[in-house]
Amino acid sequence: MIEIVGKRGRDMDRRKFLLTAATGIASASLLGRSLAAEGSRSVADIATAADPMALQDSGATGPLREFRLVAGQGETEVAPDEVYRNWMYNGQFPGPEIRVKEGERLRIIVENQMPEGTTVHWHGVPVPNAMDGVPGLTQEPIAPGESFVYEFEATPAGSYIYHSHVGLQIDRGLIGPLVIEEATPHVAYDRDYVLVLDDYFPGDPQPLGGMGGRGGMMGRMMGGGMMGMGRQMPPYEGLLIGGRLPDDPRVFETKRGERVRLRLINPSGATTVRAAIGGHRMSVTHCDGRPVEPVTVDSLVLGAAERYDVIVEAANPGVWPIVIAAIEGNAPPGRAVLRYADAAASALRDGVPEGFSGGRQLYYQDLQALETLPAGRPDRVFDLMLRGGMMGSAWTINGQAYPNADPLMINKGERIRFRMSNHSMMLHPMHLHGHFFRVGDALKDTVLVAAHMGRAEFDFVADNPGRWFFHCHNIYHMEAGMAREVRYA
């Protein structure tokens, strides 16, 4: 049985909001339709297209919010005397926080100033298919010097990720947080922080097999190479929280008596981490953006692309470590700091948080969605075997490596079940685009399948037609073929 775990902060008077809010923004359909034409558009075209009346005519109910992301070269200090130079959004690493309210209409203009094509995927948000950002499936890559406009409705509320979906660009630094705030939160809190958890790769990532072929979704291994000789993870040099190594940690401030909401998101290229906080327990309130009945734990595990929102009761003054440690691989732990305002002279508490040496761990079966989940027998079942990482050349699903793999065909309205078994020595965070799925009594979009014959299954309703990607969110496994297209008939 696999256990799960679990940049800027901004103070928000959430209790006041909960007490004074009389009405919320009406939640709109999950499907929403695209207002942007497929293909790249120039900035001049974008300016003339920004017509709020056109949005109203489309049926959108919320106001328009526009953001600009420029993918290009950047640099930032991740520790004293440690400068990270790579590709970034708006010169920031992680990319700038995009924060909007539930029901608003998002327009994001993405400009590519890099030497190769790119896309942006809005991980976890069930966007219209043309806005999903998968090269070769939902759009062509944005060419160097070109732009693309992504438009979709900000619904449902939750903590999400945006990232490149081309090749290994996640490990070049092209990641960032997307927060859709609830119209009516189901938990009270005083402060709201996003913690971006990441693995640190300061160089130019390469396929682990050392014999990558195509670029883009591409980069598929043609031989065993180092992978076949036992190298299972990239040579990460550390773990980051908010783009900082432990020598220069992010500091998250609080005051005694406050309730602090921490949005833990893991957009890393390959690393599953355990997270814990010294001197404090965590009340898990959301998984993969969706609200759950609060459950109190001492530690949690986050696979690549998983997210958990937790509430921390600030009842133990001092300066406390927030620690993440890799489940697989040899990357040194990452650390941030939870500091009470009245503890400025206190030193950081040493030692390992209690959550790493015992206490209650989070399991999928602890999670119970607040929404009513559809029940019933599936109309269609797919049995999927995950394999790779030995002397073979690829990571596969049922022996096939994407893109030379059959699509999984479904029909609109069907209830679908995926049953996965892992015949490899590494765990796999499996992600389905465009849909939430049911794992036990929770709604998620990414699920961990444990190594060494681990099993997992999920159900979803085919309610968002299109061509959708299903893949391991370890990007090195994805690039080596562990992916399929889920296609509506």
C-alpha positions as CSV (number, residue, x, y, z in Angstrom):
1,M,0.0,0.0,0.0
2,I,1.5,3.3,-1.0
3,E,1.5,6.2,1.4
4,I,1.0,9.7,0.2
5,V,2.3,12.8,1.3
6,G,2.5,15.8,0.8
7,K,7.2,31.6,-3.2
8,R,6.0,33.7,-2.4
9,G,3.5,34.0,0.3
10,R,0.9,36.5,0.6
11,D,-1.1,37.4,3.7
12,M,-4.8,37.2,3.3
13,D,-7.5,37.9,5.9
14,R,-9.5,34.8,5.1
15,R,-11.5,34.7,8.3
16,K,-12.9,38.1,7.5
17,F,-13.7,37.0,4.0
18,L,-15.6,34.0,5.3
19,L,-17.6,36.1,7.7
20,T,-18.5,38.9,5.3
21,A,-18.9,37.2,2.0
22,A,-22.6,37.1,1.2
23,T,-22.5,35.6,-2.2
24,G,-20.0,33.8,-4.4
25,I,-19.2,33.8,-8.0
26,A,-21.3,31.3,-9.8
27,S,-19.4,28.2,-10.7
28,A,-19.6,27.6,-14.5
29,S,-19.3,24.4,-16.5
30,L,-16.1,22.4,-16.4
31,L,-16.1,22.2,-20.1
32,G,-16.1,25.9,-21.1
33,R,-15.2,26.4,-24.7
34,S,-12.1,27.9,-26.3
35,L,-12.2,31.5,-27.5
36,A,-8.8,31.4,-29.0
37,A,-8.1,30.1,-32.5
38,E,-5.7,27.3,-32.8
39,G,-2.2,28.1,-33.9
40,S,0.2,30.9,-33.0
41,R,-0.9,34.6,-33.0
42,S,1.2,37.7,-33.0
43,V,1.0,40.3,-30.2
44,A,-0.8,42.6,-32.5
45,D,-3.4,40.0,-33.2
46,I,-3.8,39.4,-29.5
47,A,-4.4,43.1,-28.8
48,T,-7.2,43.3,-31.3
49,A,-8.7,40.0,-30.0
50,A,-9.1,41.3,-26.4
51,D,-12.8,42.1,-26.6
52,P,-14.7,41.6,-23.3
53,M,-18.0,41.7,-25.2
54,A,-16.9,38.6,-27.2
55,L,-16.4,36.8,-23.9
56,Q,-19.9,37.7,-22.8
57,D,-21.4,36.6,-26.0
58,S,-19.7,33.2,-25.6
59,G,-21.5,32.5,-22.3
60,A,-18.6,33.3,-19.9
61,T,-19.9,34.7,-16.7
62,G,-16.8,36.1,-15.0
63,P,-14.5,39.0,-15.7
64,L,-11.5,38.7,-18.0
65,R,-8.1,38.4,-16.4
66,E,-5.1,38.6,-18.7
67,F,-1.5,37.5,-18.0
68,R,1.6,37.4,-20.1
69,L,4.3,34.7,-19.8
70,V,7.6,35.0,-21.6
71,A,9.6,31.8,-21.9
72,G,13.2,32.7,-22.2
73,Q,16.7,32.8,-20.6
74,G,16.9,33.9,-17.0
75,E,18.9,33.6,-13.9
76,T,18.2,33.6,-10.2
77,E,20.1,32.9,-7.0
78,V,19.0,29.7,-5.4
79,A,21.6,29.9,-2.5
80,P,24.5,32.2,-1.6
81,D,27.0,32.2,-4.5
82,E,24.8,29.7,-6.4
83,V,23.2,31.3,-9.5
84,Y,20.8,29.2,-11.6
85,R,20.9,30.1,-15.3
86,N,18.3,28.4,-17.4
87,W,15.0,28.9,-19.2
88,M,12.3,30.5,-17.1
89,Y,8.9,32.3,-17.3
90,N,9.3,36.1,-17.0
91,G,12.9,35.6,-15.8
92,Q,11.6,34.0,-12.5
93,F,12.1,30.6,-11.0
94,P,9.6,29.2,-10.3
95,G,7.5,31.2,-12.7
96,P,5.2,34.0,-11.4
97,E,2.2,33.0,-9.4
98,I,-1.0,33.3,-11.4
99,R,-3.8,33.8,-8.9
100,V,-7.4,34.4,-10.0
101,K,-10.9,33.9,-8.6
102,E,-13.2,31.0,-9.4
103,G,-15.4,31.8,-12.4
104,E,-13.1,34.4,-13.9
105,R,-12.0,34.1,-17.5
106,L,-8.3,33.6,-18.0
107,R,-6.3,34.8,-21.1
108,I,-2.6,34.0,-21.0
109,I,-0.4,35.2,-23.7
110,V,2.7,33.0,-24.0
111,E,5.7,34.4,-25.9
112,N,8.6,32.1,-26.9
113,Q,12.0,33.7,-26.7
114,M,13.8,30.4,-26.5
115,P,15.7,28.6,-29.3
116,E,13.3,25.7,-29.5
117,G,9.5,25.2,-29.5
118,T,7.4,25.1,-26.4
119,T,3.9,24.9,-25.0
120,V,2.2,25.5,-21.7
121,H,0.0,22.9,-20.0
122,W,-2.5,23.9,-17.2
123,H,-2.0,20.8,-15.0
124,G,-5.2,19.7,-13.3
125,V,-7.6,22.2,-14.9
126,P,-10.1,20.5,-17.2
127,V,-9.6,23.1,-20.0
128,P,-11.1,22.8,-23.5
129,N,-9.0,20.3,-25.5
130,A,-7.4,22.9,-27.8
131,M,-6.0,24.8,-24.7
132,D,-4.3,21.7,-23.1
133,G,-0.8,22.4,-24.4
134,V,0.3,19.0,-25.5
135,P,2.6,19.2,-28.6
136,G,1.5,17.0,-31.5
137,L,-1.8,16.2,-29.9
138,T,-3.7,19.5,-29.1
139,Q,-1.4,22.0,-30.7
140,E,1.8,22.5,-32.6
141,P,4.7,23.8,-30.4
142,I,5.0,27.6,-30.2
143,A,7.9,28.3,-32.5
144,P,10.8,30.6,-31.4
145,G,9.8,34.2,-31.7
146,E,6.1,33.3,-31.9
147,S,3.2,33.7,-29.4
148,F,0.1,31.6,-28.5
149,V,-3.0,32.6,-26.6
150,Y,-4.5,30.2,-24.0
151,E,-8.1,31.0,-22.9
152,F,-10.3,29.1,-20.5
153,E,-12.6,29.6,-17.5
154,A,-11.0,29.5,-14.1
155,T,-12.9,26.6,-12.7
156,P,-13.0,24.6,-10.5
157,A,-11.2,26.3,-7.6
158,G,-7.9,24.7,-6.5
159,S,-4.1,24.7,-6.4
160,Y,-2.7,23.8,-9.8
161,I,0.5,24.0,-11.9
162,Y,1.5,25.4,-15.2
163,H,4.5,24.0,-17.0
164,S,6.0,23.3,-20.4
165,H,4.9,20.0,-22.0
166,V,7.8,19.8,-24.5
167,G,10.6,17.4,-23.9
168,L,12.5,17.8,-20.6
169,Q,11.8,21.6,-20.3
170,I,10.3,21.1,-16.9
171,D,13.8,20.4,-15.7
172,R,15.0,23.5,-17.5
173,G,12.9,25.6,-15.1
174,L,9.6,26.1,-17.0
175,I,7.2,25.6,-14.1
176,G,4.9,27.8,-12.0
177,P,1.9,27.8,-9.7
178,L,-1.7,28.5,-10.7
179,V,-4.2,29.3,-7.9
180,I,-7.9,29.5,-8.5
181,E,-9.4,30.9,-5.2
182,E,-12.7,29.5,-3.9
183,A,-15.8,31.7,-4.0
184,T,-16.7,30.1,-0.6
185,P,-13.8,28.3,1.1
186,H,-14.8,25.4,3.3
187,V,-12.0,26.1,5.8
188,A,-11.0,29.3,7.6
189,Y,-7.4,30.6,7.4
190,D,-5.5,33.8,8.0
191,R,-2.5,33.4,5.7
192,D,-2.1,31.7,2.3
193,Y,1.3,30.5,1.0
194,V,2.2,28.5,-2.1
195,L,5.2,26.2,-1.6
196,V,6.7,25.0,-4.9
197,L,8.6,21.8,-4.3
198,D,11.2,20.9,-7.0
199,D,14.3,18.9,-7.8
200,Y,17.4,21.0,-8.7
201,F,19.1,20.3,-12.0
202,P,21.4,23.2,-12.9
203,G,22.5,21.8,-16.2
204,D,21.0,20.7,-19.5
205,P,18.8,17.6,-18.8
206,Q,19.3,14.6,-21.1
207,P,17.3,11.4,-21.5
208,L,18.6,8.9,-18.9
209,G,19.5,6.3,-21.5
210,G,21.9,8.7,-23.1
211,M,20.6,7.9,-26.6
212,G,17.6,10.2,-26.9
213,G,16.2,10.6,-30.4
214,R,13.5,13.1,-31.1
215,G,13.1,16.4,-29.3
216,G,9.6,17.4,-28.0
217,M,7.6,14.6,-26.7
218,M,10.2,13.0,-28.3
219,G,13.6,12.3,-26.8
220,R,12.7,8.7,-26.8
221,M,15.5,6.3,-25.7
222,M,16.7,4.0,-28.4
223,G,18.9,1.9,-26.1
224,G,19.4,0.9,-22.5
225,G,22.6,3.0,-21.9
226,M,23.0,4.2,-18.3
227,M,19.4,3.3,-17.5
228,G,19.9,-0.3,-18.3
229,M,23.0,-0.2,-16.1
230,G,21.0,0.9,-13.1
231,R,20.9,4.7,-13.2
232,Q,17.2,5.3,-12.4
233,M,17.2,9.1,-11.6
234,P,18.9,12.2,-13.0
235,P,21.8,13.5,-10.9
236,Y,19.8,16.1,-9.0
237,E,22.0,18.3,-6.8
238,G,19.3,19.0,-4.2
239,L,15.6,19.7,-3.5
240,L,14.2,23.2,-3.6
241,I,11.3,24.9,-1.9
242,G,10.2,28.1,-3.6
243,G,13.3,28.0,-5.8
244,R,15.7,28.0,-2.8
245,L,18.2,25.5,-1.6
246,P,18.5,24.8,2.2
247,D,21.5,27.2,2.5
248,D,19.2,30.1,1.8
249,P,15.7,28.9,2.7
250,R,12.4,30.7,2.0
251,V,10.8,32.1,5.2
252,F,7.1,31.9,5.8
253,E,5.9,34.3,8.5
254,T,3.1,33.7,11.0
255,K,1.8,34.8,14.4
256,R,0.6,32.8,17.3
257,G,-3.0,31.8,17.0
258,E,-3.2,32.1,13.2
259,R,-4.3,29.4,10.8
260,V,-1.8,29.1,7.9
261,R,-2.8,27.6,4.6
262,L,0.1,26.0,2.8
263,R,-0.5,25.0,-0.8
264,L,2.2,22.2,-1.4
265,I,2.7,21.6,-5.1
266,N,5.3,19.3,-6.7
267,P,6.0,20.2,-10.4
268,S,9.3,18.5,-10.3
269,G,10.7,16.5,-13.2
270,A,11.0,13.2,-11.5
271,T,11.1,13.3,-7.7
272,T,8.6,12.0,-5.2
273,V,9.1,13.7,-1.8
274,R,7.9,13.3,1.8
275,A,7.0,16.5,3.6
276,A,6.8,17.4,7.3
277,I,6.9,20.5,9.5
278,G,8.9,20.6,12.8
279,G,6.7,21.1,15.8
280,H,3.4,21.1,13.9
281,R,0.8,18.8,12.5
282,M,-1.0,19.4,9.2
283,S,-4.7,19.3,8.5
284,V,-5.1,18.2,4.8
285,T,-8.0,20.1,3.2
286,H,-7.5,19.6,-0.5
287,C,-5.9,17.0,-2.7
288,D,-5.0,17.8,-6.3
289,G,-7.1,21.0,-5.9
290,R,-10.3,19.3,-4.8
291,P,-11.7,19.8,-1.3
292,V,-11.7,16.9,1.1
293,E,-12.9,16.3,4.7
294,P,-10.0,17.6,6.8
295,V,-7.7,14.9,8.1
296,T,-4.8,15.6,10.4
297,V,-1.4,14.0,9.7
298,D,2.3,14.4,10.6
299,S,3.7,13.8,7.1
300,L,2.6,13.3,3.5
301,V,4.1,12.2,0.2
302,L,3.8,14.1,-3.0
303,G,4.6,12.4,-6.3
304,A,5.6,14.6,-9.3
305,A,2.5,16.8,-10.2
306,E,0.5,16.0,-7.0
307,R,-0.7,18.8,-4.7
308,Y,-2.0,19.0,-1.2
309,D,-3.4,22.0,0.7
310,V,-2.9,21.9,4.4
311,I,-3.9,24.1,7.4
312,V,-1.3,24.5,10.1
313,E,-2.4,25.8,13.5
314,A,0.3,28.3,14.7
315,A,0.3,27.3,18.3
316,N,4.0,26.5,18.9
317,P,6.1,29.7,18.7
318,G,9.6,29.5,17.4
319,V,11.5,29.1,14.1
320,W,10.7,25.7,12.6
321,P,11.9,23.7,9.6
322,I,9.6,22.7,6.7
323,V,11.5,19.7,5.2
324,I,11.1,17.6,2.1
325,A,13.1,14.5,1.4
326,A,13.3,12.3,-1.7
327,I,11.6,8.9,-1.7
328,E,13.7,7.8,-4.7
329,G,17.1,9.0,-5.7
330,N,20.0,10.7,-3.8
331,A,19.1,14.4,-3.9
332,P,19.8,16.1,-0.5
333,P,16.7,17.3,1.4
334,G,15.1,20.6,0.8
335,R,14.1,23.1,3.6
336,A,12.1,26.2,4.2
337,V,11.3,28.0,7.5
338,L,8.1,28.7,9.4
339,R,8.9,31.7,11.6
340,Y,6.7,33.2,14.2
341,A,6.7,37.0,14.3
342,D,7.6,37.1,18.0
343,A,10.5,34.7,17.6
344,A,12.9,36.9,15.6
345,A,15.8,36.1,18.0
346,S,15.2,32.4,18.0
347,A,17.5,30.0,16.1
348,L,16.1,27.5,13.7
349,R,15.1,24.3,15.6
350,D,17.5,21.6,14.7
351,G,16.7,17.9,14.0
352,V,14.4,16.0,11.8
353,P,10.7,16.9,12.0
354,E,8.6,14.3,13.9
355,G,6.8,13.4,10.8
356,F,9.9,11.7,9.4
357,S,10.5,9.5,12.4
358,G,6.9,8.4,13.2
359,G,3.5,9.8,13.6
360,R,0.5,9.6,11.3
361,Q,1.2,9.4,7.5
362,L,-1.4,10.2,4.9
363,Y,-2.8,7.4,2.8
364,Y,-5.2,7.7,-0.2
365,Q,-7.9,5.9,1.8
366,D,-7.8,8.8,4.4
367,L,-9.2,11.2,1.7
368,Q,-12.9,11.8,1.4
369,A,-14.2,14.2,-1.2
370,L,-16.7,16.8,-0.2
371,E,-18.4,16.5,-3.6
372,T,-20.8,13.8,-4.4
373,L,-18.9,11.2,-6.5
374,P,-20.6,9.3,-9.3
375,A,-21.0,5.6,-8.4
376,G,-21.7,2.5,-10.4
377,R,-20.1,-0.1,-12.5
378,P,-17.7,1.0,-15.3
379,D,-18.8,0.7,-18.9
380,R,-15.3,0.1,-20.0
381,V,-12.2,-1.2,-18.2
382,F,-8.6,-0.9,-19.4
383,D,-5.9,-3.1,-17.8
384,L,-2.6,-1.3,-18.1
385,M,0.8,-2.8,-17.4
386,L,3.6,-0.3,-16.6
387,R,7.1,-1.6,-17.4
388,G,10.7,-0.4,-18.1
389,G,14.0,0.6,-16.6
390,M,15.9,-2.7,-16.9
391,M,17.9,-3.6,-20.0
392,G,15.1,-2.6,-22.4
393,S,15.0,0.5,-24.4
394,A,11.8,2.2,-23.3
395,W,9.2,2.7,-20.6
396,T,6.0,1.2,-21.8
397,I,2.3,0.8,-21.2
398,N,1.1,-2.7,-22.2
399,G,4.4,-3.2,-24.1
400,Q,3.9,-0.1,-26.3
401,A,6.0,3.1,-26.2
402,Y,4.4,6.4,-27.2
403,P,4.1,7.7,-29.9
404,N,4.1,4.2,-31.5
405,A,1.2,3.2,-29.3
406,D,-2.5,2.5,-29.9
407,P,-4.9,5.2,-28.5
408,L,-7.3,4.2,-25.7
409,M,-10.7,4.7,-27.4
410,I,-13.7,5.8,-25.3
411,N,-17.1,7.2,-25.9
412,K,-18.7,10.4,-24.4
413,G,-20.8,9.6,-21.4
414,E,-19.1,6.4,-20.5
415,R,-17.8,5.6,-17.1
416,I,-14.2,4.4,-17.6
417,R,-11.9,2.4,-15.2
418,F,-8.1,2.3,-15.6
419,R,-6.5,-0.6,-13.6
420,M,-2.7,-0.2,-13.5
421,S,0.0,-2.7,-12.4
422,N,3.6,-1.7,-12.0
423,H,6.1,-4.2,-13.2
424,S,9.1,-1.9,-12.8
425,M,11.5,-0.9,-10.0
426,M,10.3,2.7,-9.8
427,L,7.0,4.2,-8.8
428,H,5.0,6.1,-11.4
429,P,2.8,9.2,-10.9
430,M,0.2,8.6,-13.6
431,H,-1.7,11.7,-14.8
432,L,-4.8,12.0,-17.0
433,H,-5.4,15.3,-18.8
434,G,-8.8,17.0,-19.0
435,H,-10.5,15.0,-16.3
436,F,-10.7,14.4,-12.5
437,F,-10.9,10.8,-11.6
438,R,-12.0,8.9,-8.5
439,V,-9.4,7.2,-6.3
440,G,-11.3,5.5,-3.4
441,D,-13.4,8.3,-2.0
442,A,-11.3,11.2,-3.4
443,L,-11.1,13.2,-6.6
444,K,-7.6,13.5,-8.1
445,D,-5.8,14.0,-11.4
446,T,-2.5,12.2,-10.6
447,V,-2.1,8.9,-8.7
448,L,1.0,7.1,-7.6
449,V,1.5,3.5,-8.6
450,A,4.0,1.9,-6.3
451,A,7.1,0.0,-7.6
452,H,7.6,-3.8,-7.5
453,M,4.1,-5.0,-8.5
454,G,2.2,-2.0,-7.0
455,R,-1.4,-1.5,-8.2
456,A,-3.8,1.4,-8.5
457,E,-7.1,2.0,-10.2
458,F,-9.3,5.0,-10.9
459,D,-12.7,5.7,-12.5
460,F,-13.7,8.8,-14.5
461,V,-16.7,9.9,-16.5
462,A,-16.0,10.7,-20.2
463,D,-17.5,14.2,-20.1
464,N,-14.8,16.4,-21.8
465,P,-14.5,15.3,-25.5
466,G,-11.2,15.5,-27.3
467,R,-7.8,13.9,-27.6
468,W,-6.2,13.7,-24.1
469,F,-2.8,12.7,-22.9
470,F,-2.4,10.0,-20.2
471,H,1.2,9.5,-19.0
472,C,3.7,9.1,-16.2
473,H,4.6,12.5,-14.8
474,N,8.2,11.4,-14.4
475,I,9.2,13.3,-17.5
476,Y,12.1,10.9,-18.3
477,H,9.7,8.0,-18.3
478,M,7.2,10.0,-20.4
479,E,9.9,10.9,-22.9
480,A,10.9,7.2,-23.1
481,G,7.4,6.2,-24.1
482,M,5.2,5.7,-20.9
483,A,2.2,7.6,-22.3
484,R,-1.0,7.0,-24.3
485,E,-3.6,9.1,-26.1
486,V,-7.1,8.8,-24.7
487,R,-9.3,9.5,-27.6
488,Y,-13.1,10.1,-27.8
489,A,-14.7,8.2,-30.6
